[in-house]
Amino acid sequence: MDDVQALCAEIRDAVSESHAVADGEIGPDTPLLVSGLLDSLTIMRIVSRVEKRLGIAFPEEAVVAANFRTPAALWKAVGEVRGAGAGSVW
């Protein structure tokens, strides 16, 4: 997963598993929470997919609403997790 577009595809797949089909395309600025696309199970599917694809551990502290508002917000959080080192907020 190299970019936010690839993350959008992962989100769409996870949403499809939960809701059968996602209406319309999911782009970087698609509102995920207010649109009702995400529930707790779908969020955990997305986290699991991200962890597997990128070989990272997404900390519980990062699984907050602000990081799941849009794919772009989640991509930013993923970048922060990937770059986290000693003394990180995660």
Residue frames as a rotation matrix with the C-alpha (Angstrom) as fourth column:
MET 1
0.597 0.802 0.000 0.00
0.802 -0.597 0.000 0.00
0.000 0.000 -1.000 0.00
ASP 2
-0.409 -0.891 0.196 1.87
0.906 -0.422 -0.027 3.02
0.107 0.166 0.980 -1.29
ASP 3
-0.946 0.082 0.315 -0.67
-0.041 -0.990 0.135 5.81
0.323 0.115 0.940 -1.24
VAL 4
-0.656 0.744 0.129 -4.07
-0.444 -0.242 -0.863 7.00
-0.610 -0.623 0.489 -0.13
GLN 5
-0.035 0.657 -0.753 -5.72
-0.981 0.120 0.150 5.58
0.189 0.744 0.641 -3.27
ALA 6
-0.489 -0.198 -0.849 -4.58
-0.146 0.979 -0.143 2.08
0.860 0.054 -0.508 -2.32
LEU 7
-0.982 0.183 -0.040 -5.94
0.056 0.086 -0.995 2.71
-0.179 -0.979 -0.095 1.18
CYS 8
-0.350 0.898 -0.265 -9.27
-0.877 -0.414 -0.244 3.77
-0.329 0.147 0.933 -0.38
ALA 9
-0.105 0.259 -0.960 -9.42
-0.651 0.712 0.263 0.42
0.752 0.652 0.094 -2.17
GLU 10
-0.824 -0.233 -0.517 -8.77
0.211 0.720 -0.661 -1.43
0.526 -0.654 -0.544 1.11
ILE 11
-0.821 0.570 0.022 -11.51
-0.310 -0.413 -0.856 0.59
-0.479 -0.710 0.516 2.82
ARG 12
-0.153 0.788 -0.597 -13.94
-0.983 -0.060 0.173 -0.13
0.101 0.613 0.783 -0.01
ASP 13
-0.355 -0.042 -0.934 -13.21
-0.228 0.973 0.043 -3.87
0.907 0.228 -0.355 0.28
ALA 14
-0.961 -0.029 -0.277 -13.71
0.257 0.290 -0.922 -3.81
0.107 -0.957 -0.271 4.06
VAL 15
-0.578 0.806 -0.124 -16.96
-0.657 -0.550 -0.515 -1.85
-0.484 -0.217 0.848 3.70
SER 16
-0.144 0.511 -0.848 -18.15
-0.846 0.381 0.373 -4.32
0.513 0.771 0.377 1.05
GLU 17
-0.716 -0.163 -0.678 -17.54
0.129 0.925 -0.357 -7.22
0.686 -0.343 -0.642 3.45
SER 18
-0.908 0.338 -0.248 -19.74
0.224 -0.109 -0.969 -5.54
-0.355 -0.935 0.023 6.06
HIS 19
-0.265 0.833 -0.486 -22.43
-0.344 -0.552 -0.759 -3.96
-0.901 -0.034 0.433 3.91
ALA 20
0.382 0.340 0.859 -22.46
0.567 0.648 -0.508 -6.07
-0.730 0.681 0.055 0.75
VAL 21
0.057 -0.398 0.916 -21.67
0.930 -0.311 -0.194 -3.05
0.362 0.863 0.352 -1.44
ALA 22
-0.361 -0.204 -0.910 -20.41
0.536 -0.844 -0.023 0.46
-0.763 -0.496 0.415 -0.92
ASP 23
0.680 0.650 0.340 -22.48
0.674 -0.372 -0.638 2.99
-0.288 0.663 -0.691 -2.85
GLY 24
0.953 -0.291 0.082 -20.23
-0.205 -0.821 -0.533 5.05
0.222 0.491 -0.842 -5.12
GLU 25
0.255 -0.953 -0.162 -16.50
0.362 0.249 -0.898 5.42
0.897 0.171 0.408 -5.06
ILE 26
0.860 -0.150 -0.489 -14.50
0.445 -0.250 0.860 5.95
-0.251 -0.957 -0.148 -1.93
GLY 27
0.415 -0.715 0.563 -11.97
0.348 -0.447 -0.824 8.72
0.840 0.538 0.063 -2.45
PRO 28
-0.546 -0.788 -0.285 -9.50
0.575 -0.104 -0.812 10.43
0.610 -0.607 0.510 -0.11
ASP 29
-0.925 0.187 0.332 -12.09
-0.329 -0.829 -0.452 12.96
0.191 -0.527 0.828 1.10
THR 30
-0.151 0.902 -0.404 -15.09
-0.006 0.408 0.913 10.63
0.988 0.140 -0.057 1.40
PRO 31
-0.283 0.109 0.953 -16.71
-0.923 -0.300 -0.240 11.17
0.259 -0.948 0.185 4.81
LEU 32
-0.617 -0.068 -0.784 -16.58
-0.105 0.994 -0.004 7.69
0.780 0.080 -0.621 6.31
LEU 33
-0.912 0.230 -0.339 -18.16
0.395 0.274 -0.877 8.19
-0.109 -0.934 -0.341 9.72
VAL 34
-0.576 0.728 -0.370 -20.93
-0.417 -0.652 -0.633 10.67
-0.703 -0.211 0.679 8.98
SER 35
-0.374 0.418 -0.828 -21.96
-0.877 0.131 0.463 8.69
0.302 0.899 0.318 5.91
GLY 36
0.464 0.555 0.691 -22.52
-0.785 0.619 0.029 5.59
-0.412 -0.555 0.723 8.02
LEU 37
0.489 -0.329 -0.808 -20.02
-0.574 0.576 -0.582 3.54
0.657 0.748 0.093 6.00
LEU 38
-0.515 -0.797 -0.314 -18.09
-0.208 0.472 -0.857 2.49
0.831 -0.376 -0.409 9.10
ASP 39
0.807 0.539 0.240 -19.17
-0.385 0.173 0.907 0.56
0.447 -0.824 0.347 12.12
SER 40
0.432 -0.695 0.575 -16.89
-0.795 0.007 0.607 -0.90
-0.426 -0.719 -0.549 14.77
LEU 41
0.499 -0.222 0.838 -16.44
0.255 0.962 0.103 -4.21
-0.828 0.162 0.536 12.93
THR 42
0.849 -0.169 0.501 -15.55
0.481 -0.144 -0.865 -2.47
0.218 0.975 -0.041 9.67
ILE 43
0.706 -0.633 0.318 -13.05
-0.669 -0.743 0.005 -0.25
0.233 -0.216 -0.948 11.47
MET 44
0.319 -0.600 0.734 -11.36
-0.501 0.550 0.668 -3.34
-0.805 -0.581 -0.125 12.92
ARG 45
0.672 -0.070 0.737 -11.29
0.576 0.675 -0.461 -4.95
-0.465 0.735 0.494 9.46
ILE 46
0.876 -0.356 0.325 -9.59
-0.003 -0.677 -0.736 -1.85
0.482 0.644 -0.594 8.08
VAL 47
0.514 -0.709 0.483 -7.07
-0.837 -0.292 0.462 -1.80
-0.187 -0.642 -0.743 10.92
SER 48
0.420 -0.321 0.849 -6.30
-0.011 0.933 0.359 -5.47
-0.907 -0.160 0.389 10.36
ARG 49
0.809 -0.078 0.583 -5.83
0.585 0.194 -0.787 -4.96
-0.052 0.978 0.202 6.61
VAL 50
0.793 -0.533 0.296 -3.54
-0.421 -0.830 -0.366 -1.97
0.440 0.166 -0.882 7.16
GLU 51
0.431 -0.641 0.635 -1.46
-0.713 0.190 0.675 -3.86
-0.553 -0.744 -0.376 9.68
LYS 52
0.481 -0.206 0.852 -1.06
0.346 0.938 0.031 -6.87
-0.806 0.280 0.522 7.39
ARG 53
0.848 -0.085 0.523 -0.35
0.505 -0.169 -0.846 -4.89
0.160 0.982 -0.101 4.23
LEU 54
0.632 -0.590 0.503 2.17
-0.373 -0.800 -0.470 -2.55
0.679 0.110 -0.726 5.85
GLY 55
0.137 -0.597 -0.791 3.63
0.588 0.692 -0.420 -4.82
0.797 -0.407 0.446 8.50
ILE 56
-0.676 -0.294 0.676 2.86
-0.289 -0.739 -0.609 -2.36
0.678 -0.607 0.414 11.29
ALA 57
-0.443 0.581 -0.683 1.01
0.886 0.402 -0.232 -2.53
0.140 -0.708 -0.693 14.59
PHE 58
-0.285 0.457 0.842 -1.70
0.041 -0.872 0.487 0.11
0.958 0.174 0.230 14.71
PRO 59
-0.953 -0.176 -0.248 -1.86
0.238 0.077 -0.968 1.10
0.190 -0.981 -0.032 18.40
GLU 60
-0.171 0.947 -0.271 -5.20
0.982 0.185 0.025 1.21
0.074 -0.262 -0.962 20.18
GLU 61
-0.159 0.053 -0.986 -4.61
0.467 -0.876 -0.122 4.89
-0.870 -0.480 0.115 20.92
ALA 62
-0.894 -0.226 -0.387 -4.70
-0.218 -0.534 0.817 5.56
-0.391 0.815 0.428 17.16
VAL 63
-0.676 0.730 0.100 -8.10
0.600 0.467 0.650 3.92
0.428 0.500 -0.753 16.69
VAL 64
-0.500 0.491 -0.713 -10.09
0.381 -0.615 -0.691 7.09
-0.778 -0.617 0.120 17.33
ALA 65
0.473 0.844 0.252 -12.87
0.631 -0.125 -0.766 8.77
-0.615 0.522 -0.591 15.37
ALA 66
0.540 -0.284 -0.792 -10.64
-0.427 -0.903 0.032 11.59
-0.725 0.321 -0.609 14.13
ASN 67
-0.538 -0.843 -0.024 -8.43
-0.496 0.293 0.817 9.09
-0.682 0.452 -0.576 12.28
PHE 68
-0.697 0.340 0.631 -11.41
0.576 0.790 0.210 7.48
-0.427 0.510 -0.747 10.53
ARG 69
0.016 0.719 -0.695 -13.27
-0.076 -0.692 -0.718 10.58
-0.997 0.065 0.043 9.35
THR 70
0.784 0.123 -0.609 -11.86
-0.601 -0.097 -0.793 10.24
-0.156 0.988 -0.002 5.83
PRO 71
0.832 -0.549 0.083 -9.35
0.550 0.795 -0.254 7.98
0.074 0.257 0.964 4.08
ALA 72
0.286 -0.750 0.596 -6.97
0.087 -0.599 -0.796 10.98
0.954 0.280 -0.106 3.94
ALA 73
0.414 -0.091 0.906 -7.14
-0.855 -0.382 0.352 11.32
0.314 -0.920 -0.236 7.75
LEU 74
0.914 -0.072 0.399 -6.47
-0.113 0.900 0.420 7.61
-0.389 -0.429 0.815 8.15
TRP 75
0.675 -0.708 0.208 -3.57
0.533 0.272 -0.801 7.76
0.510 0.652 0.561 5.69
LYS 76
0.236 -0.564 0.791 -2.05
-0.481 -0.775 -0.409 10.58
0.844 -0.284 -0.455 7.75
ALA 77
0.604 0.043 0.796 -2.42
-0.777 0.253 0.576 8.48
-0.176 -0.967 0.186 10.93
VAL 78
0.941 -0.292 0.171 -0.83
0.322 0.927 -0.190 5.50
-0.103 0.234 0.967 9.17
GLY 79
0.427 -0.812 0.398 2.10
0.200 -0.345 -0.917 7.72
0.882 0.472 0.015 8.22
GLU 80
0.263 -0.283 0.922 2.47
-0.841 -0.535 0.076 8.80
0.472 -0.796 -0.379 11.83
VAL 81
0.830 0.064 0.555 2.40
-0.379 0.794 0.475 5.19
-0.410 -0.604 0.683 13.04
ARG 82
0.835 -0.532 0.140 4.94
0.484 0.590 -0.647 4.15
0.262 0.608 0.750 10.41
GLY 83
0.158 -0.808 0.568 7.28
0.066 -0.565 -0.822 6.97
0.985 0.167 -0.036 11.41
ALA 84
0.833 0.240 0.498 6.76
-0.443 -0.251 0.861 6.52
0.332 -0.938 -0.102 15.16
GLY 85
-0.064 -0.882 -0.468 9.82
0.146 0.455 -0.878 5.96
0.987 -0.125 0.099 17.23
ALA 86
-0.333 -0.123 -0.935 10.84
0.925 0.150 -0.349 6.34
0.183 -0.981 0.064 20.84
GLY 87
-0.784 0.058 -0.617 8.98
0.286 -0.850 -0.443 9.16
-0.550 -0.524 0.650 22.50
SER 88
-0.834 0.521 0.180 6.14
0.084 -0.203 0.975 9.01
0.545 0.829 0.126 20.00
VAL 89
-0.494 0.756 0.429 2.59
-0.869 -0.412 -0.274 9.96
-0.031 -0.509 0.861 20.98
TRP 90
0.441 0.611 -0.658 1.53
-0.593 0.748 0.298 6.46
0.674 0.259 0.692 19.95
